[in-house]
Amino acid sequence: MPQAYAILRFSKKLAAKQIHKVLKSAVANAEQRALRENTALDVDRLRVKYAVVNEGPTLKRFTPAAMGRATPIKKRTSHVEIHVEGEAESRAPTAPAKAAGAKAEAAAKGKRPKAAKKKKAAAGKTKKKVGK
C-alpha cells in the first residue's frame, strides 16, 4: 500500500486525489473486515487486486442558446472501484502428497479444504460515485 499511496500522492492527474480517497476507504474496509473475522492483517502487505473506473449516470441539463433555443449539457459522472487483498500467508509449497490427499478427502466428504477458507481472509471492496 505505501507504494500505491506514493504514486497517487505525487501524480499530476486531477483524479488522483479522488482515487486516493477511494483507496484509503478500501484499506479501512479491509481492516474492519479483519477485526470482525478476528484475523491478523498487515496493512502494509495489502495489494491492489482490482481497480477500475466505469461510467456512471449522466445528468442531463439544458442551457439557453441564441434565438430562444436550448442546448443540452451532459454532466458525466464515474464509478471508481478498488479491491484490495492481503498477500497469502505462506508462499512456499507444502508436501505434494499430503496436500493432494487432504484435498481428495475434503472433496470426498463434500467440504472445502482449509486453504480455500484462508484465501478469503482479508479483502476490502469500495465503490464511490464521483462527479466531474
JODACOR-V974720 format. One line per field, one symbol per residue. psi: psi as a letter, one per 20 degrees, with the letter a starting at -180 (. if undefined). Layout:
psi->???
//
This chain:
psi->hhggggghhjqiqhihgghgghghghghggghghggilqppohijqqohppqorpaqppprqqqaqljrppqpooqrqpppppqqqqqgpipqrphggghggggghhhijqqqhhhhhhjfopqppqpppq.
//
